[in-house]
Amino acid sequence: MPQRKHYLFVCVNRRPDGVPKGSCAARGAVEIHGALKAALAEHKLAKVEARACTASCLDVCWVGPTIAVEPDGFFYGRVTMADVPEIVQALRDGARVERLVLPPEDFDEATAHPGIPAPQG
Amino acid sequence: MPQRKHYLFVCVNRRPDGVPKGSCAARGAVEIHGALKAALAEHKLAKVEARACTASCLDVCWVGPTIAVEPDGFFYGRVTMADVPEIVQALRDGARVERLVLPPEDFDEATAHPGIPAPQG
């Protein structure tokens, strides 16, 4: 199979339950990666268009779950399972889900907009 | 910290010992990721210039260990520990290590140039 046009790197870093920072895995990132992979296969996008991979910490924990969309060079943040169909549709349309794209201020915890709360554990 | 200028996604997929295809982890990818991360920190590149992450299978197992360099959109393949200083120097120079960059034919196992043999296990 050729190099895919897009690679979606889903952070699945997991911190111990109860750590205030939380982690993408604690907010459902493993399931999001699975759903994304299944949706790409279902729409026959997996062999040429896009591949969903897991990744270690992308260092924007406060707005996780996060996905680095490459080589496009942008990050989705605060992703939920409900967003997966829209993310896949955007790939098909050559577009992106603008409401999920992290602006520069979200890359710094001090200036980030609110994230999804870490689950209590 | 800002979005880094580059993200290096090192495949660390591991297959059971003895599987003929081998895997990036069986060929030393975990150690390569560790060395890359340490070298980026040592050269003070980690906070702005580049972040080394691990990733799941990038689907070019036959030429592993592989690294997706993003958003540049190319892959390094057949990477060894000895290549890490050159990879970091290339980042500093705004260049790439051309001898490690995978050409299109390496993305298909049927047309790929020889890879690093899978270790016997």
gemmi code that builds the backbone of each chain (N, CA, C; Angstrom):
import gemmi

chains = {
    "A": [
        ("MET", (0.844, -1.202, 0.000), (0.000, 0.000, 0.000), (0.878, 1.251, 0.000)),
        ("PRO", (0.442, 2.305, -0.633), (1.283, 3.506, -0.721), (1.342, 4.252, 0.619)),
        ("GLN", (2.248, 5.214, 0.658), (2.202, 6.149, 1.798), (0.826, 6.796, 1.780)),
        ("ARG", (0.150, 6.803, 2.918), (-1.192, 7.371, 2.953), (-1.128, 8.895, 2.802)),
        ("LYS", (-2.215, 9.458, 2.288), (-2.262, 10.921, 2.142), (-2.281, 11.610, 3.505)),
        ("HIS", (-2.889, 10.938, 4.487), (-2.957, 11.504, 5.840), (-2.684, 10.411, 6.877)),
        ("TYR", (-2.048, 10.816, 7.960), (-1.885, 9.950, 9.136), (-2.493, 10.699, 10.316)),
        ("LEU", (-3.360, 9.988, 11.041), (-3.980, 10.591, 12.227), (-3.378, 9.917, 13.451)),
        ("PHE", (-2.608, 10.673, 14.201), (-1.931, 10.119, 15.375), (-2.747, 10.477, 16.616)),
        ("VAL", (-3.381, 9.458, 17.162), (-4.256, 9.652, 18.319), (-3.441, 9.409, 19.588)),
        ("CYS", (-3.287, 10.424, 20.403), (-2.578, 10.237, 21.674), (-3.364, 9.278, 22.552)),
        ("VAL", (-2.714, 8.215, 23.005), (-3.374, 7.276, 23.925), (-2.576, 7.162, 25.226)),
        ("ASN", (-1.863, 8.241, 25.547), (-1.106, 8.218, 26.800), (-2.063, 8.029, 27.981)),
        ("ARG", (-1.641, 7.200, 28.937), (-2.466, 6.940, 30.124), (-1.688, 7.248, 31.389)),
        ("ARG", (-2.264, 8.095, 32.226), (-1.686, 8.355, 33.550), (-2.518, 7.615, 34.591)),
        ("PRO", (-1.942, 7.400, 35.762), (-2.711, 6.700, 36.801), (-3.996, 7.459, 37.146)),
        ("ASP", (-5.036, 6.717, 37.475), (-6.297, 7.337, 37.887), (-6.026, 8.311, 39.030)),
        ("GLY", (-6.726, 9.442, 39.011), (-6.618, 10.391, 40.112), (-5.592, 11.479, 39.894)),
        ("VAL", (-4.699, 11.318, 38.920), (-3.745, 12.393, 38.615), (-4.542, 13.567, 38.044)),
        ("PRO", (-4.437, 14.753, 38.658), (-5.303, 15.883, 38.261), (-5.236, 16.220, 36.768)),
        ("LYS", (-4.062, 16.101, 36.187), (-3.885, 16.435, 34.771), (-4.731, 15.524, 33.878)),
        ("GLY", (-5.000, 14.324, 34.353), (-5.701, 13.344, 33.528), (-4.830, 12.902, 32.365)),
        ("SER", (-5.418, 12.261, 31.403), (-4.663, 11.809, 30.224), (-5.661, 11.504, 29.118)),
        ("CYS", (-5.156, 11.462, 27.902), (-6.052, 11.206, 26.768), (-6.741, 9.852, 26.917)),
        ("ALA", (-5.993, 8.828, 27.361), (-6.604, 7.501, 27.495), (-7.725, 7.522, 28.542)),
        ("ALA", (-7.514, 8.252, 29.618), (-8.548, 8.310, 30.665), (-9.807, 9.000, 30.158)),
        ("ARG", (-9.662, 9.790, 29.100), (-10.826, 10.479, 28.516), (-11.354, 9.752, 27.266)),
        ("GLY", (-10.924, 8.521, 27.067), (-11.547, 7.718, 26.005), (-10.790, 7.625, 24.701)),
        ("ALA", (-9.503, 7.988, 24.692), (-8.761, 8.048, 23.429), (-8.563, 6.681, 22.766)),
        ("VAL", (-8.439, 5.637, 23.564), (-8.243, 4.305, 22.975), (-9.471, 3.915, 22.153)),
        ("GLU", (-10.631, 4.195, 22.707), (-11.877, 3.891, 21.999), (-12.021, 4.786, 20.762)),
        ("ILE", (-11.599, 6.032, 20.878), (-11.669, 6.950, 19.735), (-10.780, 6.438, 18.598)),
        ("HIS", (-9.568, 6.006, 18.936), (-8.687, 5.446, 17.898), (-9.331, 4.234, 17.227)),
        ("GLY", (-9.929, 3.378, 18.024), (-10.577, 2.185, 17.467), (-11.720, 2.545, 16.532)),
        ("ALA", (-12.520, 3.502, 16.935), (-13.661, 3.926, 16.116), (-13.201, 4.594, 14.824)),
        ("LEU", (-12.139, 5.365, 14.937), (-11.591, 6.056, 13.766), (-11.058, 5.036, 12.759)),
        ("LYS", (-10.334, 4.063, 13.258), (-9.771, 3.018, 12.395), (-10.895, 2.243, 11.695)),
        ("ALA", (-11.913, 1.911, 12.452), (-13.045, 1.172, 11.877), (-13.779, 2.015, 10.842)),
        ("ALA", (-13.960, 3.292, 11.122), (-14.678, 4.164, 10.185), (-13.888, 4.363, 8.896)),
        ("LEU", (-12.574, 4.474, 9.003), (-11.745, 4.622, 7.796), (-11.849, 3.367, 6.935)),
        ("ALA", (-11.847, 2.207, 7.584), (-11.981, 0.946, 6.840), (-13.361, 0.852, 6.197)),
        ("GLU", (-14.374, 1.197, 6.952), (-15.757, 1.109, 6.465), (-15.960, 1.964, 5.211)),
        ("HIS", (-15.345, 3.120, 5.192), (-15.513, 4.027, 4.052), (-14.428, 3.820, 2.984)),
        ("LYS", (-13.679, 2.718, 3.123), (-12.635, 2.372, 2.156), (-11.606, 3.493, 1.973)),
        ("LEU", (-11.271, 4.117, 3.082), (-10.272, 5.190, 3.056), (-8.925, 4.724, 3.587)),
        ("ALA", (-8.901, 3.511, 4.161), (-7.727, 3.094, 4.943), (-6.509, 2.756, 4.098)),
        ("LYS", (-6.709, 2.375, 2.846), (-5.585, 1.893, 2.051), (-4.835, 2.978, 1.295)),
        ("VAL", (-5.486, 4.082, 1.047), (-4.839, 5.146, 0.279), (-4.944, 6.499, 1.001)),
        ("GLU", (-6.120, 6.765, 1.511), (-6.409, 8.113, 2.004), (-5.805, 8.408, 3.371)),
        ("ALA", (-6.077, 7.538, 4.353), (-5.690, 7.895, 5.731), (-5.487, 6.658, 6.592)),
        ("ARG", (-4.530, 6.759, 7.512), (-4.285, 5.693, 8.473), (-4.374, 6.280, 9.884)),
        ("ALA", (-5.072, 5.575, 10.753), (-5.177, 6.004, 12.152), (-4.166, 5.225, 12.983)),
        ("CYS", (-3.262, 5.938, 13.631), (-2.244, 5.311, 14.481), (-2.426, 5.818, 15.907)),
        ("THR", (-1.944, 5.060, 16.847), (-1.876, 5.600, 18.203), (-0.509, 6.254, 18.384)),
        ("ALA", (-0.426, 7.154, 19.360), (0.837, 7.832, 19.646), (0.981, 8.028, 21.137)),
        ("SER", (2.222, 8.237, 21.551), (2.474, 8.616, 22.939), (2.129, 10.094, 23.120)),
        ("CYS", (2.351, 10.591, 24.312), (1.907, 11.950, 24.709), (2.307, 13.036, 23.704)),
        ("LEU", (1.318, 13.806, 23.264), (1.557, 14.904, 22.321), (1.757, 16.238, 23.039)),
        ("ASP", (1.727, 16.194, 24.366), (2.052, 17.360, 25.214), (1.014, 18.491, 25.139)),
        ("VAL", (-0.218, 18.115, 24.963), (-1.325, 19.075, 25.093), (-2.447, 18.407, 25.903)),
        ("CYS", (-2.017, 17.797, 26.993), (-2.898, 16.967, 27.839), (-4.179, 17.693, 28.257)),
        ("TRP", (-4.077, 18.977, 28.521), (-5.208, 19.758, 29.048), (-6.357, 19.893, 28.049)),
        ("VAL", (-6.100, 19.615, 26.780), (-7.171, 19.682, 25.781), (-7.363, 18.322, 25.089)),
        ("GLY", (-6.947, 17.255, 25.781), (-7.122, 15.910, 25.239), (-8.553, 15.445, 25.352)),
        ("PRO", (-8.906, 14.393, 24.643), (-8.098, 13.637, 23.685), (-7.694, 14.464, 22.460)),
        ("THR", (-6.439, 14.256, 22.047), (-5.890, 14.998, 20.919), (-5.477, 14.056, 19.784)),
        ("ILE", (-5.536, 14.601, 18.591), (-5.132, 13.861, 17.384), (-4.283, 14.795, 16.530)),
        ("ALA", (-3.058, 14.370, 16.213), (-2.224, 15.126, 15.277), (-2.563, 14.651, 13.870)),
        ("VAL", (-3.008, 15.562, 13.035), (-3.364, 15.228, 11.651), (-2.206, 15.656, 10.765)),
        ("GLU", (-1.574, 14.662, 10.178), (-0.349, 14.910, 9.423), (-0.449, 14.354, 8.011)),
        ("PRO", (0.243, 14.918, 7.029), (1.185, 16.030, 7.145), (0.515, 17.396, 7.133)),
        ("ASP", (-0.770, 17.424, 7.397), (-1.500, 18.699, 7.378), (-0.997, 19.662, 8.452)),
        ("GLY", (-0.492, 19.064, 9.568), (0.152, 19.918, 10.563), (-0.790, 20.625, 11.508)),
        ("PHE", (-1.960, 20.037, 11.759), (-2.825, 20.622, 12.794), (-3.249, 19.538, 13.761)),
        ("PHE", (-3.725, 19.980, 14.925), (-4.161, 19.057, 15.968), (-5.651, 19.237, 16.210)),
        ("TYR", (-6.355, 18.118, 16.336), (-7.699, 18.166, 16.896), (-7.583, 17.981, 18.407)),
        ("GLY", (-8.458, 18.673, 19.148), (-8.474, 18.509, 20.600), (-9.891, 18.385, 21.122)),
        ("ARG", (-9.986, 17.919, 22.377), (-11.288, 17.714, 23.035), (-12.171, 16.789, 22.189)),
        ("VAL", (-11.540, 15.799, 21.597), (-12.268, 14.901, 20.698), (-13.070, 13.881, 21.509)),
        ("THR", (-14.294, 13.647, 21.084), (-15.116, 12.608, 21.698), (-15.500, 11.584, 20.627)),
        ("MET", (-16.048, 10.481, 21.079), (-16.511, 9.440, 20.145), (-17.516, 10.026, 19.151)),
        ("ALA", (-18.325, 10.959, 19.615), (-19.360, 11.548, 18.761), (-18.771, 12.346, 17.594)),
        ("ASP", (-17.495, 12.725, 17.714), (-16.862, 13.530, 16.663), (-16.286, 12.686, 15.526)),
        ("VAL", (-16.172, 11.391, 15.732), (-15.474, 10.546, 14.758), (-16.097, 10.607, 13.353)),
        ("PRO", (-17.415, 10.485, 13.214), (-17.983, 10.551, 11.858), (-17.663, 11.870, 11.142)),
        ("GLU", (-17.689, 12.963, 11.898), (-17.416, 14.272, 11.292), (-15.941, 14.391, 10.882)),
        ("ILE", (-15.058, 13.811, 11.681), (-13.630, 13.827, 11.337), (-13.396, 13.045, 10.038)),
        ("VAL", (-14.046, 11.911, 9.913), (-13.893, 11.085, 8.704), (-14.515, 11.788, 7.491)),
        ("GLN", (-15.663, 12.385, 7.689), (-16.304, 13.106, 6.586), (-15.420, 14.260, 6.106)),
        ("ALA", (-14.792, 14.947, 7.033), (-13.898, 16.051, 6.665), (-12.731, 15.536, 5.820)),
        ("LEU", (-12.197, 14.368, 6.186), (-11.125, 13.777, 5.369), (-11.609, 13.524, 3.944)),
        ("ARG", (-12.829, 12.998, 3.840), (-13.394, 12.699, 2.521), (-13.598, 13.974, 1.704)),
        ("ASP", (-13.900, 15.058, 2.416), (-14.177, 16.336, 1.745), (-12.920, 17.166, 1.526)),
        ("GLY", (-11.775, 16.669, 1.975), (-10.552, 17.478, 1.897), (-10.646, 18.702, 2.781)),
        ("ALA", (-11.361, 18.552, 3.887), (-11.580, 19.680, 4.789), (-11.127, 19.301, 6.202)),
        ("ARG", (-11.432, 20.123, 7.175), (-11.145, 19.773, 8.564), (-12.292, 20.256, 9.443)),
        ("VAL", (-12.416, 19.665, 10.608), (-13.492, 20.034, 11.532), (-12.991, 21.229, 12.352)),
        ("GLU", (-13.324, 22.418, 11.876), (-12.697, 23.626, 12.426), (-12.926, 23.791, 13.927)),
        ("ARG", (-14.118, 23.381, 14.405), (-14.402, 23.589, 15.831), (-13.487, 22.759, 16.726)),
        ("LEU", (-12.839, 21.729, 16.172), (-11.944, 20.876, 16.969), (-10.465, 21.231, 16.806)),
        ("VAL", (-10.153, 22.069, 15.831), (-8.747, 22.395, 15.555), (-8.188, 23.271, 16.686)),
        ("LEU", (-7.081, 22.869, 17.233), (-6.493, 23.618, 18.344), (-5.817, 24.894, 17.841)),
        ("PRO", (-6.210, 26.041, 18.396), (-5.501, 27.282, 18.074), (-4.209, 27.352, 18.902)),
        ("PRO", (-3.302, 28.255, 18.529), (-2.002, 28.316, 19.223), (-2.123, 28.422, 20.745)),
        ("GLU", (-3.107, 29.161, 21.247), (-3.188, 29.346, 22.705), (-3.522, 28.066, 23.451)),
        ("ASP", (-4.093, 27.098, 22.764), (-4.410, 25.822, 23.419), (-3.169, 24.948, 23.640)),
        ("PHE", (-2.069, 25.298, 22.993), (-0.842, 24.508, 23.175), (-0.120, 24.861, 24.473)),
        ("ASP", (-0.568, 25.919, 25.133), (0.022, 26.315, 26.415), (-1.067, 26.175, 27.473)),
        ("GLU", (-0.790, 25.404, 28.501), (-1.807, 25.160, 29.521), (-2.288, 26.466, 30.157)),
        ("ALA", (-1.394, 27.453, 30.259), (-1.744, 28.704, 30.935), (-2.754, 29.534, 30.142)),
        ("THR", (-2.788, 29.352, 28.831), (-3.659, 30.186, 27.993), (-4.758, 29.377, 27.310)),
        ("ALA", (-4.800, 28.080, 27.590), (-5.756, 27.202, 26.894), (-7.192, 27.484, 27.304)),
        ("HIS", (-8.093, 27.303, 26.378), (-9.528, 27.322, 26.670), (-9.853, 26.059, 27.476)),
        ("PRO", (-11.032, 26.016, 28.110), (-11.327, 24.850, 28.957), (-11.298, 23.531, 28.191)),
        ("GLY", (-10.843, 22.504, 28.871), (-10.806, 21.173, 28.297), (-11.921, 20.317, 28.854)),
        ("ILE", (-11.944, 19.068, 28.428), (-12.873, 18.096, 28.988), (-12.332, 17.706, 30.362)),
        ("PRO", (-13.150, 17.793, 31.417), (-12.614, 17.473, 32.749), (-12.054, 16.057, 32.813)),
        ("ALA", (-10.974, 15.893, 33.580), (-10.454, 14.543, 33.805), (-11.477, 13.777, 34.639)),
        ("PRO", (-11.728, 12.520, 34.303), (-12.674, 11.761, 35.110), (-12.153, 11.560, 36.525)),
        ("GLN", (-13.047, 11.528, 37.471), (-12.641, 11.278, 38.855), (-12.328, 9.806, 39.008)),
        ("GLY", (-11.199, 9.505, 39.644), (-10.857, 8.094, 39.771), (-10.178, 7.837, 41.110)),
    ],
    "B": [
        ("MET", (4.154, 25.107, 26.170), (5.068, 25.057, 25.029), (4.282, 25.089, 23.729)),
        ("PRO", (4.834, 25.685, 22.705), (4.077, 25.802, 21.444), (3.985, 24.467, 20.722)),
        ("GLN", (3.149, 24.460, 19.690), (3.174, 23.315, 18.778), (4.596, 23.232, 18.226)),
        ("ARG", (5.185, 22.041, 18.269), (6.561, 21.922, 17.791), (6.603, 22.059, 16.266)),
        ("LYS", (7.752, 22.483, 15.771), (7.906, 22.614, 14.313), (7.888, 21.248, 13.642)),
        ("HIS", (8.369, 20.232, 14.361), (8.386, 18.865, 13.819), (7.989, 17.873, 14.902)),
        ("TYR", (7.309, 16.823, 14.470), (7.029, 15.670, 15.342), (7.610, 14.445, 14.649)),
        ("LEU", (8.364, 13.680, 15.414), (8.947, 12.441, 14.867), (8.228, 11.270, 15.522)),
        ("PHE", (7.450, 10.569, 14.725), (6.673, 9.446, 15.241), (7.437, 8.156, 14.951)),
        ("VAL", (7.963, 7.580, 16.007), (8.769, 6.364, 15.890), (7.866, 5.154, 16.100)),
        ("CYS", (7.734, 4.329, 15.069), (6.929, 3.110, 15.232), (7.599, 2.200, 16.252)),
        ("VAL", (6.852, 1.805, 17.264), (7.396, 0.874, 18.268), (6.513, -0.373, 18.354)),
        ("ASN", (5.849, -0.676, 17.232), (5.014, -1.875, 17.225), (5.883, -3.114, 17.487)),
        ("ARG", (5.345, -4.017, 18.283), (6.088, -5.238, 18.612), (5.247, -6.467, 18.271)),
        ("ARG", (5.828, -7.365, 17.473), (5.193, -8.650, 17.195), (5.900, -9.727, 18.002)),
        ("PRO", (5.249, -10.874, 18.188), (5.905, -11.942, 18.942), (7.209, -12.365, 18.280)),
        ("ASP", (8.178, -12.752, 19.085), (9.447, -13.256, 18.553), (9.188, -14.401, 17.583)),
        ("GLY", (9.937, -14.426, 16.511), (9.831, -15.532, 15.569), (8.896, -15.268, 14.403)),
        ("VAL", (8.041, -14.234, 14.486), (7.186, -13.894, 13.350), (8.095, -13.399, 12.221)),
        ("PRO", (8.024, -14.008, 11.031), (8.983, -13.683, 9.964), (9.036, -12.191, 9.610)),
        ("LYS", (7.888, -11.559, 9.627), (7.815, -10.137, 9.277), (8.649, -9.274, 10.237)),
        ("GLY", (8.814, -9.758, 11.465), (9.489, -8.958, 12.475), (8.675, -7.740, 12.841)),
        ("SER", (9.269, -6.804, 13.516), (8.576, -5.574, 13.892), (9.614, -4.535, 14.263)),
        ("CYS", (9.193, -3.283, 14.256), (10.142, -2.200, 14.551), (10.730, -2.365, 15.946)),
        ("ALA", (9.887, -2.744, 16.921), (10.399, -2.894, 18.290), (11.446, -3.997, 18.354)),
        ("ALA", (11.218, -5.093, 17.629), (12.187, -6.204, 17.648), (13.512, -5.782, 17.035)),
        ("ARG", (13.504, -4.722, 16.224), (14.730, -4.227, 15.595), (15.288, -2.998, 16.336)),
        ("GLY", (14.806, -2.762, 17.552), (15.441, -1.719, 18.374), (14.751, -0.369, 18.405)),
        ("ALA", (13.490, -0.287, 17.963), (12.833, 1.017, 17.840), (12.583, 1.710, 19.180)),
        ("VAL", (12.358, 0.935, 20.223), (12.118, 1.559, 21.535), (13.369, 2.306, 21.985)),
        ("GLU", (14.509, 1.684, 21.784), (15.778, 2.310, 22.157), (16.060, 3.525, 21.258)),
        ("ILE", (15.707, 3.419, 19.993), (15.909, 4.541, 19.068), (15.064, 5.740, 19.508)),
        ("HIS", (13.801, 5.485, 19.868), (12.957, 6.577, 20.367), (13.567, 7.217, 21.609)),
        ("GLY", (14.062, 6.415, 22.514), (14.668, 6.942, 23.746), (15.887, 7.802, 23.450)),
        ("ALA", (16.709, 7.329, 22.529), (17.932, 8.067, 22.181), (17.603, 9.374, 21.468)),
        ("LEU", (16.585, 9.320, 20.623), (16.154, 10.518, 19.892), (15.625, 11.568, 20.866)),
        ("LYS", (14.805, 11.129, 21.798), (14.223, 12.041, 22.796), (15.345, 12.683, 23.633)),
        ("ALA", (16.296, 11.870, 24.030), (17.410, 12.379, 24.840), (18.266, 13.357, 24.039)),
        ("ALA", (18.497, 13.043, 22.770), (19.332, 13.910, 21.937), (18.643, 15.251, 21.674)),
        ("LEU", (17.336, 15.218, 21.477), (16.598, 16.471, 21.263), (16.686, 17.349, 22.514)),
        ("ALA", (16.569, 16.721, 23.683), (16.667, 17.474, 24.942), (18.075, 18.035, 25.119)),
        ("GLU", (19.063, 17.202, 24.843), (20.468, 17.607, 25.023), (20.801, 18.834, 24.163)),
        ("HIS", (20.250, 18.872, 22.960), (20.541, 19.981, 22.052), (19.526, 21.116, 22.177)),
        ("LYS", (18.720, 21.050, 23.223), (17.710, 22.075, 23.508), (16.763, 22.305, 22.322)),
        ("LEU", (16.391, 21.219, 21.694), (15.472, 21.289, 20.557), (14.060, 20.852, 20.948)),
        ("ALA", (13.916, 20.284, 22.152), (12.672, 19.594, 22.511), (11.497, 20.526, 22.766)),
        ("LYS", (11.769, 21.767, 23.150), (10.663, 22.633, 23.553), (10.029, 23.414, 22.404)),
        ("VAL", (10.760, 23.603, 21.339), (10.237, 24.392, 20.221), (10.380, 23.647, 18.896)),
        ("GLU", (11.520, 23.050, 18.707), (11.868, 22.533, 17.383), (11.203, 21.195, 17.063)),
        ("ALA", (11.354, 20.218, 17.967), (10.900, 18.867, 17.611), (10.573, 18.033, 18.839)),
        ("ARG", (9.565, 17.184, 18.697), (9.196, 16.239, 19.755), (9.230, 14.825, 19.183)),
        ("ALA", (9.828, 13.925, 19.930), (9.869, 12.515, 19.526), (8.760, 11.773, 20.254)),
        ("CYS", (7.858, 11.170, 19.496), (6.755, 10.388, 20.059), (6.890, 8.949, 19.579)),
        ("THR", (6.280, 8.050, 20.305), (6.160, 6.688, 19.785), (4.829, 6.584, 19.039)),
        ("ALA", (4.751, 5.611, 18.163), (3.512, 5.392, 17.407), (3.283, 3.900, 17.222)),
        ("SER", (2.045, 3.568, 16.924), (1.725, 2.189, 16.553), (2.145, 1.960, 15.096)),
        ("CYS", (1.892, 0.784, 14.602), (2.385, 0.343, 13.281), (2.115, 1.359, 12.164)),
        ("LEU", (3.185, 1.709, 11.441), (3.073, 2.649, 10.325), (2.920, 1.921, 8.982)),
        ("ASP", (2.857, 0.598, 9.051), (2.552, -0.231, 7.881), (3.646, -0.239, 6.814)),
        ("VAL", (4.869, -0.135, 7.268), (6.020, -0.349, 6.386), (7.041, -1.214, 7.129)),
        ("CYS", (6.522, -2.277, 7.717), (7.285, -3.154, 8.622), (8.580, -3.667, 7.994)),
        ("TRP", (8.555, -3.952, 6.691), (9.693, -4.551, 5.988), (10.899, -3.627, 5.917)),
        ("VAL", (10.714, -2.358, 6.159), (11.843, -1.420, 6.155), (12.002, -0.727, 7.509)),
        ("GLY", (11.476, -1.361, 8.559), (11.587, -0.812, 9.899), (12.983, -0.993, 10.462)),
        ("PRO", (13.305, -0.312, 11.520), (12.516, 0.704, 12.219), (12.243, 1.949, 11.359)),
        ("THR", (11.012, 2.434, 11.462), (10.591, 3.588, 10.678), (10.189, 4.760, 11.582)),
        ("ILE", (10.347, 5.947, 11.035), (9.981, 7.178, 11.736), (9.245, 8.071, 10.751)),
        ("ALA", (8.013, 8.469, 11.091), (7.286, 9.446, 10.267), (7.692, 10.835, 10.746)),
        ("VAL", (8.240, 11.629, 9.861), (8.665, 12.989, 10.207), (7.598, 13.942, 9.688)),
        ("GLU", (6.937, 14.591, 10.634), (5.780, 15.417, 10.291), (5.925, 16.830, 10.840)),
        ("PRO", (5.333, 17.835, 10.222), (4.461, 17.756, 9.050), (5.215, 17.700, 7.728)),
        ("ASP", (6.480, 17.358, 7.782), (7.289, 17.320, 6.567), (6.781, 16.264, 5.588)),
        ("GLY", (6.177, 15.190, 6.160), (5.523, 14.229, 5.281), (6.448, 13.209, 4.641)),
        ("PHE", (7.563, 12.910, 5.304), (8.389, 11.815, 4.792), (8.675, 10.830, 5.917)),
        ("PHE", (9.112, 9.637, 5.523), (9.424, 8.575, 6.486), (10.904, 8.243, 6.394)),
        ("TYR", (11.529, 8.080, 7.554), (12.841, 7.440, 7.599), (12.613, 5.949, 7.780)),
        ("GLY", (13.472, 5.135, 7.161), (13.386, 3.694, 7.339), (14.752, 3.086, 7.565)),
        ("ARG", (14.760, 1.835, 8.031), (15.993, 1.100, 8.330), (16.869, 1.893, 9.298)),
        ("VAL", (16.221, 2.543, 10.253), (16.946, 3.408, 11.192), (17.631, 2.563, 12.264)),
        ("THR", (18.860, 2.920, 12.573), (19.583, 2.262, 13.669), (19.970, 3.324, 14.697)),
        ("MET", (20.412, 2.865, 15.850), (20.865, 3.789, 16.895), (21.964, 4.712, 16.372)),
        ("ALA", (22.802, 4.175, 15.474), (23.928, 4.958, 14.946), (23.464, 6.144, 14.112)),
        ("ASP", (22.207, 6.091, 13.644), (21.688, 7.171, 12.796), (21.138, 8.358, 13.594)),
        ("VAL", (20.918, 8.171, 14.879), (20.229, 9.203, 15.674), (20.943, 10.566, 15.641)),
        ("PRO", (22.273, 10.618, 15.840), (22.928, 11.947, 15.796), (22.737, 12.650, 14.451)),
        ("GLU", (22.775, 11.876, 13.367), (22.621, 12.476, 12.037), (21.188, 12.982, 11.827)),
        ("ILE", (20.224, 12.250, 12.351), (18.820, 12.689, 12.245), (18.621, 14.001, 12.995)),
        ("VAL", (19.222, 14.106, 14.164), (19.091, 15.335, 14.961), (19.835, 16.489, 14.290)),
        ("GLN", (21.009, 16.207, 13.759), (21.752, 17.261, 13.071), (20.971, 17.775, 11.859)),
        ("ALA", (20.329, 16.871, 11.156), (19.533, 17.282, 9.992), (18.395, 18.214, 10.421)),
        ("LEU", (17.760, 17.897, 11.556), (16.703, 18.785, 12.069), (17.273, 20.181, 12.339)),
        ("ARG", (18.456, 20.225, 12.935), (19.100, 21.514, 13.247), (19.434, 22.284, 11.982)),
        ("ASP", (19.749, 21.543, 10.923), (20.150, 22.169, 9.656), (18.958, 22.454, 8.741)),
        ("GLY", (17.751, 22.076, 9.184), (16.594, 22.224, 8.309), (16.710, 21.309, 7.095)),
        ("ALA", (17.340, 20.179, 7.306), (17.566, 19.239, 6.200), (17.008, 17.872, 6.580)),
        ("ARG", (17.293, 16.873, 5.773), (16.910, 15.512, 6.120), (18.024, 14.552, 5.720)),
        ("VAL", (18.037, 13.395, 6.319), (19.075, 12.404, 6.032), (18.597, 11.598, 4.829)),
        ("GLU", (19.033, 12.037, 3.663), (18.450, 11.506, 2.421), (18.594, 9.993, 2.285)),
        ("ARG", (19.706, 9.454, 2.767), (19.915, 8.001, 2.594), (18.893, 7.179, 3.386)),
        ("LEU", (18.226, 7.783, 4.367), (17.235, 7.054, 5.169), (15.794, 7.315, 4.722)),
        ("VAL", (15.591, 8.287, 3.857), (14.225, 8.643, 3.439), (13.656, 7.539, 2.544)),
        ("LEU", (12.483, 7.067, 2.868), (11.869, 5.985, 2.093), (11.312, 6.505, 0.773)),
        ("PRO", (11.737, 5.914, -0.351), (11.138, 6.254, -1.637), (9.808, 5.515, -1.776)),
        ("PRO", (8.976, 5.931, -2.734), (7.647, 5.314, -2.877), (7.679, 3.796, -2.954)),
        ("GLU", (8.667, 3.222, -3.629), (8.672, 1.764, -3.794), (8.881, 1.021, -2.481)),
        ("ASP", (9.435, 1.696, -1.478), (9.631, 1.029, -0.187), (8.324, 0.895, 0.606)),
        ("PHE", (7.280, 1.588, 0.178), (5.992, 1.496, 0.885), (5.218, 0.229, 0.504)),
        ("ASP", (5.705, -0.461, -0.507), (5.062, -1.712, -0.921), (6.070, -2.838, -0.709)),
        ("GLU", (5.674, -3.828, 0.056), (6.619, -4.905, 0.383), (7.144, -5.593, -0.881)),
        ("ALA", (6.311, -5.648, -1.921), (6.690, -6.370, -3.147), (7.798, -5.658, -3.912)),
        ("THR", (7.910, -4.344, -3.749), (8.887, -3.571, -4.530), (9.973, -2.942, -3.656)),
        ("ALA", (9.907, -3.201, -2.359), (10.838, -2.554, -1.430), (12.259, -3.056, -1.608)),
        ("HIS", (13.211, -2.173, -1.374), (14.614, -2.552, -1.300), (14.820, -3.355, -0.010)),
        ("PRO", (15.935, -4.068, 0.116), (16.117, -4.924, 1.298), (16.051, -4.131, 2.612)),
        ("GLY", (15.480, -4.770, 3.612), (15.391, -4.164, 4.935), (16.414, -4.772, 5.870)),
        ("ILE", (16.380, -4.339, 7.111), (17.226, -4.937, 8.143), (16.574, -6.278, 8.514)),
        ("PRO", (17.318, -7.374, 8.482), (16.686, -8.661, 8.780), (16.043, -8.670, 10.166)),
        ("ALA", (14.914, -9.369, 10.269), (14.285, -9.543, 11.580), (15.206, -10.430, 12.423)),
        ("PRO", (15.399, -10.082, 13.688), (16.256, -10.933, 14.519), (15.642, -12.318, 14.692)),
        ("GLN", (16.479, -13.315, 14.773), (15.975, -14.669, 15.015), (15.551, -14.771, 16.469)),
        ("GLY", (14.393, -15.356, 16.700), (13.946, -15.457, 18.102), (13.112, -16.706, 18.288)),
    ],
}
model = gemmi.Model(1)
for chain_id, residues in chains.items():
    chain = gemmi.Chain(chain_id)
    for i, (resn, *xyz) in enumerate(residues, 1):
        res = gemmi.Residue()
        res.name, res.seqid = resn, gemmi.SeqId(i, " ")
        for name, pos in zip(("N", "CA", "C"), xyz):
            atom = gemmi.Atom()
            atom.name, atom.element = name, gemmi.Element(name[0])
            atom.pos, atom.b_iso = gemmi.Position(*pos), 0.0
            res.add_atom(atom)
        chain.add_residue(res)
    model.add_chain(chain)
structure = gemmi.Structure()
structure.add_model(model)
structure.setup_entities()
